[in-house]
Amino acid sequence: MRKLMVASFVSLDGVIESPMTWASPFFDNECKEYSYEKLADVDTFLLGRVTYEMFSARWPQIKGDKYMDRINGLNKLVASRTLKTVTWNASLIKGDVAAEIAKNQESIGQKIMKYGGGTPEITDAPMAS
């Protein structure tokens, strides 16, 4: 069975929403190299609509960077109730996301990496002590 990994930027106080507004200064060359190494045994990127729309608008045009070239070459699964079509090596998950991911986990391949942030409804929940 293929493993599902979760990759998210998380601040020390538990914030995961809108990482582009606070995490970018910390994504230096060392962090990028670490992130690239984590993609070594990943062949599928799992994204929600918001992350997909943000990334697919910019990332496919970035070429010649080994990290971005790797991401651009990965297959993508996009979970959305509103998108009609996707590009950027992507397939759309419209129905039961959990069932579709489970089906993908049963297929032959490497790890699936879920990438992206969260929504305020989820991230505003108090952290466990």
Number of C-alpha atoms within 10 A of each C-alpha: 13 16 15 19 15 12 13 14 21 14 12 7 7 13 16 21 21 15 16 10 8 14 13 10 8 11 12 10 9 10 11 15 13 12 14 16 12 13 18 11 12 21 17 23 25 23 23 19 18 15 16 23 14 10 15 16 10 9 14 15 11 11 12 8 9 12 17 16 16 15 19 20 14 17 16 24 26 25 23 18 13 8 13 8 10 16 12 16 14 19 15 19 20 14 11 9 15 11 11 15 17 14 12 19 17 12 11 9 15 16 20 25 22 19 17 21 21 19 11 12 8 10 14 13 9 8 8 4 3
